[in-house]
Amino acid sequence: MEKVTFQAPDSDESIEFYVVEQTRINGTDYLLVSVEEDGDSDAFILKDVSKQEEEDSVYEMVESEEELEYISKIFAEILEDVDITL
């Protein structure tokens, strides 16, 4: 499982997540990431909000309940053996 490091925009703090799955919906990239590599763990859905001309990707946590529900259903279909609860 790929491990990625994110840097908080307003501090030098970095956070590491494991990428469980990724998908592209309507031209937008989404990542399903978890805190732990194996077993039950908190998971988050991140959305790429960077502009096309930017060299680095910029991800934000999906906060809209409607978008979160829609994207989690898609990840649940992709990962048949994973239970995603909001």
Secondary structure, DSSP 4 states (H G I P E B T S, - for coil): --EEEEE-TTSS-EEEEEEEEEEEETTEEEEEEESSSSSS--EEEEEE---TT-SS--EEE---HHHHHHHHHHHHHHSTT-----
